[in-house]
Amino acid sequence: MFDNLSDKLDRAFKVLKGQGSITEINVAETMKEVRKALLDADVNYKTAKAFTDTVKEKALGMNVLTSVSPGQLMIKITNDELTALMGGQTEELELKQNPTIILIAGLNGAGKTTFSGKLANYLKTKKGKKPLLIAGDVYRPAAIEQLKVLGEQIDVPVFADLNSKDPIGIAQAGIAQAKQNGNNVIIIDTAGRLAIDEQMMNEIAAVKASTNPHEILFVVDSMTGQDAVNTAKAFNNRLDFTGAVLTKLDGDTRGGAALSIKSVVNKPIKFIGTGEKMDAIDVFYPDRMASRILGMGDVVSLVERAQMQFDEKEAAELQKKIRKNKFDFNDFLSQLNQIKKMGNIKDLMGMIPGVGKAMKDVDIDDNAFKGIEAIIQSMTNQERENPELINTSRRNRIAKGSGRDLTEVNRLLKQFEDMRKMMKMFSNPATAAKMMRNMPKMGR
């Protein structure tokens, strides 16, 4: 996510590395590089210029503390201004009405139907709502079937009328059914359309007028950069949408749309799509995104994702097992599954400060744990619970059963044993404190 932009900004700030003070010359040189980085990321020119002018003005007007280097100060100012550029504060959906009607609009191929399913899943699992999806795309035959499949996956009802080509009639009939069945959120998926297609734009405006939605979300493919912003202006002029959604942020995104939309159309980004799975949707936090763009990580989001998978009772039981040195492969497999549920592994690593840059050229497959899982699943229950029983003949059998090399099995067993020792050591507060005190000696 924004890897290229992050690299270029990092290089821009190196201009100030080793400088003892902020001067008009070194700030101008840094801002020139920052502006180039933003333009390369397909950020709107006026937005990029206004942004760098503001950062320059604030930097020259500040005194550098003795404990803070000019480079650090510049990053702090840039972080604050990036946050402001993307909206400043998080703006979630307005869900007070019953039912709340949400209209989804956007270009062809932006990911509206997939997002509609993700949004329904989010509102059901995170907000405790009872959503209904309305299949309003009457032009793409596969769209209705796609929405039905997604609805089955997340156990959310879908209203569709295969015999009608009237999106207004379908939307009204779907709303009537939702009210009858007690659905408190209605999500209307619509056909993709070009801003220059007057007939199609009139149609989406008519759907809006007839349904009177409380939220209108403009879905935009984040990889289209500045073109997406120009399209957003055209859609906003006709629909006056309440917020934007950036999809496909897990791809090679340049960042232009994320950094330009708010300043150009003055509408907040409300959600981002970060993958293909139904739970790969996040509320947009401008401050967290700014930190990630500047390579500072996003620990808050990482902790929130972990807490979603966290089971307090299970954690307490696990702690007891660690203290008694009873942590086994069943526990290890359970922890792996929890990590996998948190999302894309490389994306998670990017949330840890400093790790994102170190991992940018490393390709981490989402199936990275499959080999480990295959090895553990080839063990008997007795072997999982008592790893010390696994002798040479058992190792050979496990390797054959898992389809992995014997060296991989040996490596996993060695790493697991080392991990158990470390966990046991740190589970004892006195031992942990002693180790921390001895760290300086170890360093010497």
N, C-alpha and C positions, 0 to 999 in steps of 0.2 A: 504494500500500500504506500504510494507516494515515494518509492525508493529513490527514483531519479531526482526528484525535487529535494529530498532530504540530503542526498549526496552533494548537490550543487550549493545548497545553503550552507552546508558544513564547510565546503571549500571557500565560500564567500567570507565566512567569519574568521577563517585562518589569516586573513589580511591583518586582523587586529591582534593576532597571537604575538605575544612578546612586547606589544606596545605598552608604554608606561602611562599614556593618557589618551583621551579621546580628542581628536583635532578635526577641523573641518576637512582636511585632506584625507585622513585615513577613513573617516566616516563616509565621505563621498565615494571613495574607491570601493568600500564594502557595499554600499547601497547600489552602486552600479552593477556589481556582481549579483546582488540579490534580485534586482530588477530583471537582469538577464535570465536568472534561474526561473523567475515567475513567468516570464514571457515564453520560455522554452516549455514550461508546464501548461501552456495554452491558457494562461490567465488573461482576462480582458486588459488591454493596454492601459486604459484610463484607471482601472482598478489597481494595476501594478504600480503605476506612477504615483497615484495618490497615496498608496500604502508606503512606498519607500520615502516619499517626501515627509510623511507624518513621522516615520521612525527616525529619519535624519534630524528633524526639528526637535523631537523629544530627546534624542541622544546628545545633541549639542547643548541642550538646555539643562543637562543634569551634571552634577559633580560626581566623579567616581570615588566611591569609598576606598580606603586603603586596603580593605580586605577583599575587594571585588576588582577583577581585572576588566579592562575595557571590553574584551571579547565577551565576558560573562554578562556584563551590563547590556551589551547590544543584543545578546540572545534573549535576555529577560524582556527588553522593550519589544523585540520582534515577536516573542511569544504572546505578549499582551495584545499587540496590535493584530496578530493573526486570529486570536480568539475573538476580538471585536469585529474583524472583517467577516468572520463566518457566523456572526449573529450574537456573540457575547454570551447569551444565556440559552439554556435548553428550553425548547418549546414543545411540549407533548400535545397529544390530541385532546380536544375538548369533548368529553364524553358524558356531560351532565344530562343531555336530553335522552328521552326514552320513547322510541328507539333513536339512536344516533345514526344518521345517514352519512356515509363516506363515499364520495365519488372519486374513482381512479381514472386519471387521464394521462395521455402522453403519446409519443411517437411509436411507430411500428418497431418491434424488436427491442424496446426499452426494458422489458421484463415486467409489464403490468400484471399479467395473469399470475405469474409466480409470486410477485409481491403481494397480490391480493390474498393468496393462500397463506403466505408468511404472516401477513397482518392479522388475518383471522386467527391463526394459531397463537400469535403473540397476545391478542386481546383475550383469548380463551384461557391460556395457561398463566399469563402474568397479571391480567386484570380481572379475571373471574367473570368475563362477559359471556353472553350466549349469542354468537354471531351467526348471520346468514349471508352466504355469498350469492350474488346475482350475476348470471352469465349474460352480459349485455353486448358481447362482441358477436354480431350477427354476420360478419363478413369473413372471418377466418374459421372454417369448419372445425379445425382441430382445437380452437380456443375453448369451446364449450366442453368438449371431452377432457381437455387438459384440466379445466377447473373442477370437473367432477372427480377426476382421479386425485387431485390435490385435496379436495374436500373429504374423500374417503380416507386418505392418509392421516388427516388431522381430526377426523370425526366431526366435521362441520357440515351442515346441510347446504346444498346448492340448489338454487331455483333456476330452472332453464325452460325455455319453450322452443323446441326444435322446429315447430311449424310456423313460427313468426319471424319476420324480418324487421320488426318495428322495435328498436331499442327503447323508445319511450314507453310503449305499452308493456314491454317485458319488465322494465324497471318498476312501473306502477303496480303491476300484478305481483312482483316479488315483494314489494313493500307491504302490500295488503296481506300477503301470506305471513310475512314476518310478524306483523302486528297480531295476527290471529294465533300464531304459535308462540308468542312471547319472546321472540328474539329481540334483544335490546341493542344490538349493533347490526347495521346493514351495510355491506360492502358491495358497491356496484362496479364490476369490471367492465370497461368499455373498449371499443375497437381502437387500434392505433390509427393515427391520422397525421397528415402533414399540415403544418401551419398555413401553407399556401393553398391548401384544398378548401376553398370557401364553403362548398356544400357540406363537407365533413365537419368543418368548424361550426357551421350553423347547427348541425345535428347535435354535437356535444353541448352547445349552448342551450338547445331546446331540452335536452335531457336534464341539464342543470335546472332550468326554469320549471320543469314539470315535477321534479323530485325535491327541490328546495333543500339540498344537502347542507349539513352542518360543517362538514370538512370536505375540501376538494384538494386532493394530493396529485401533484404533477410528478410523474415518474420519469427519471432521466438516466440514461446510460452514462455513467461517469467517465467512460473512455472516449466520449465524443468531445470532451473539452469545451472550447469556447462556442462551438456550434450549438451545444446544449443550452448555453446561456441565451443566445439569440432566439432559439426556439421557445425558451421559457418566457421571454418578453412577449412573444406573439400569443402564446397560450394565456398568459396572465392578462393581457389586454381584453381577451374574450371571456375568460372564466373568473378572473380575480381569485385565483386559487389561494388556499390558506397555508400551504406548505409544499416543499419539494422533497422528493425521495431520490437518493443516489443509489443506483444499483451497480453491481459488478465491481465493487471496490476491492475485491480480492484479486482482480486482474492487474495488468501493468498500467495503473492509472497515473496520468500526468498531474491531475489535481486541479485543472483549470475550472471545472464546474463547481467543485466544492468551495474554491476560493473566490469565485466571481458571482454566483447566483444571488447571494444576500445583498451585495452592494448594487447589483444591476436592477433586480426586480423588487428589492426590499421585502422579500418573503423568506421565512426561516426554512432551513433544512430540518426536517422532523425525524427522518429515518435513513439508515444506510443498510444496504444489502451486502453481506460479506461472504457469500458462498451459495451453493445450490440447495443445501438442506433446508427444511422448513423452519428450523430454529436459527438460521443464519441471518438474523435481522437485529439491529441495535438501534436504540434511540440515539440521535446525533447529539454529541456533547462537544461544542466548539472548543472548550479549553483542553479537553483530552486529545482532540484531533490535532490541535496546534502543537501540543507536547510531542505527539508521535511524529509529526512532520519535521520537527526540529531534533528528532532522535533522542528525546528525553523519556520515551516509554509512556506507558499508561497503566500504572500499578492499580489505580482505583477500579478500572474495568476488569483487570485480571482478578482482583479480589472478589468483585461482584460475581463474575462467572464461576469462581471457585465456590462461593457461598451458595449458589444455586444448586450445586451438586453435593453440598455438605450435609451430612447426616450426623447430628450431635451425638446421638446414642451410639451409632456405629463408630464414631471417632473415639468416644470414651472406651469402648471395648477394645479398639485397636491400640490405644495407649497402654491399657493393662497388658495386652499380649506382648507389646514391645518391651515393657519393663521386665516381663518374665522370660524374655528372649523366645517367645512363641510365635512371632510374626512368621507366617508361612506363605507358600506360593498362592494359596487361595486368596489371602489378603492382598498380595501383590497384584494379582489379576484384577481384583475388585478396584484397586487404586488406579490401574491402567484404564479401566473402563470409565471411571469418573473423569480422568484427564481427557479421554477421547470425546466425552460428552460436552466438554467445555468449548470445543471448536477446533478449527484448523491449527495444527501444531506450530507452524511457522508464524502464524498470526499471534498465537499466545506468546511465543518467544520474543516477538517484536514489542510486546507490552512491557518487557523487563528493561529498565533503563540501561543503555549501553550494549545490550545483547542484540538488538535489532540490527545495528551497524555491523557487528561481528558476524551475523548470520546471513547478511544480504546476498552473498554469493553461494550460500549453501542451500541445496535443494532438499527440503524435508517432505517426503511423501506422507500423505495422510494414512497410508498403510504401513508406516514405519514400525508399528508394534506387532504386525501380523506374524513375523517370525518368532517373536518372544511368546505370543499367545499360542502358536502352534506347538512350541516346545512344552509349555506348561500343560496344555490340554492333552499331550501325549503321555503325561505322567499319570500314575494311578492315584486315587485319593490318598492312599497311605504315603506315597512319595511326596505329594504336595504338602501334606501336613507334617512330614518328617523328612526334610531334604537330606539329612545326614545319612539316610538309608541308600541314597543313590550311588551305587558303586559302578565299577567299569562296565559290567555286563548290562546294568540298567541304563547307563548312559548311551550305550550302543543301541539298545532297544528304543529309547526315547528319540534318538537321532533319526533312526529309520522310520519310526512312526510319524514324526513331524515333517519328514522330508528335508531336514536341515543337516548341515555338516556337523560332525562330532565336535569340531573346534568351537562352533557356535554354542553347543550345549555346555561344553566345559566353561566357556567364557561367561555364560549366563549364570551358571552355578557359582563361579568364583565371585562375580560381581554381586550376586545376591547375598552371599556369605559376608562379604566386606560391608555391604549395606546394613545387614543385621547387626554386625558388631558396632558400627557407627551409631545406629539408632539406639542400641542398648546403652552405649556410652553417654549419649546426650539425653537419655530419659532420666538419668540420675543427675539432679541439679548440682550436687557437690562435685561430681566428676567433670561435668560440663564447665563449671566455674574454674576448676583447677586447670583444665585444658586452655581456657581463655587467658588465664594468668601466664601460662607457659608459652603462649604464642610469640611474644617478643624474643624469648630465648631460642625458640625454634627458628625464627627468622634470622637470628645471628648465626 
